[in-house]
Amino acid sequence: MAAELLLSGQNEALPATVSSAQPGDAALLDEYSRTVVGAVERVAPAVVNIDIKQRGRGTPEIGGSGSGFLIAPDGFILTNSHVVHDATAINVNVSGGHEFSAQLIGDDPDTDLAVIRIDAPHLSHVRLADSENLRVGQIGIAIGNPLGFQASVTTGVISALGRSMHAQSGRLIDNIIQTDAALNPGNSGGPLVNSAGEVIGVNTAMIRPAQGICFAIASNTAKFVAGWLIRDGKIRRSYIGVAGQNVPIPRVIARATNTATVSGVLVSAVEPHSPAERAGAREGDVILAFAGEAVTAIDDLHRKLTDDRIGIATPIVVLRRGERRQLTIVPAETE
């Protein structure tokens, strides 16, 4: 009898369960899916496929491909330097299947970024987010053309911030975003997107033997570099020869050293024979100021290392073992 009552209770509950499962597909999408779909719908029309031709060494021209995305309605496209560097011809396929010949506007191997341009009407374009607002664990969505599969989408999270990696030029690129959104050859130059459909980074590399360790150049770096490339076609910059990452300044140390800034740039490496080494900078120093202006993040330091600093003796303030020190550094020109 007890078994019959239990069965009866289960049967009575079934119609309600079946009834609640009847709405259409749109209602079945969970919040995460709706977020990803919304972001992709906003950004995907601005993502392009890039095909290039390059001169081979003693061989006929060779082909290559990558991704990019429109950053302005007048045809400016941001991509990786290694996608278009030394290209003899660049062709761009936009959303909708139309193909256009592209012109190289500027190329910066030191940040692995480049700007190309197409002459086409009615172009969708993206918005670049402020990468200083990123948090580890937030959604990261990669859109690109891996292995020729156009408009492919992968998702993951921001795994880490403030990484450094070597560009093909040999220079260290700072403030790199690490993500586990899967990247493959052909994703290079495509956007890494947040849940609001804003570009937070430019996908650039993956570690081939690993699973889920991929990298993107932060959007703030991309904004700065793209602006210079569009204006001048190249970046003539100074450098001091350090690799760094953003770090907070503990309040107790800030008070003890009379430091007004809440963050600085931790020197994680000093290049041999560099201006920084000659100035006496050491691994573990935290850069607080450059040329009399506060440095709170890597992007601040990059913006201050302009061409007018080349060869000019410049004061730099560092925090070393809880003490403020002033060094004099002479930035050199990047080669």
Buried (B, 14 or more C-beta within 10 A) or exposed (E): EEEEEEEEEEEEEEEEEEEEEEEEEEEEEEEEEEBBEEBBEBBBBBBBBBBBBBEEEEEEEEEBBBBBBBBBEEBBBBBBBBBBBEBEEBBBBBBEEEBBEBEBBBBBBBBBBBBBBBEBEEBBBBEBBEBBEBEEEEBBBBBBBBEEEBBBBBBBBBBEBBBBBEBEBEBBBBBBBBBBBBBBBBBBBBBBBBBEBBBBBBBBBBEEEEEBBBBBBBBBBBBBBBEBBBEEEEBEBBBBBBBBBBBBBEEEBBEEEEBEBEBBBBBBEBBEEBBBBBBBBBEEBBBBBBBEEBBBBBBBBBBBBBBEBBEEEBEBBBBBEEEBBEBEBBBBEBE
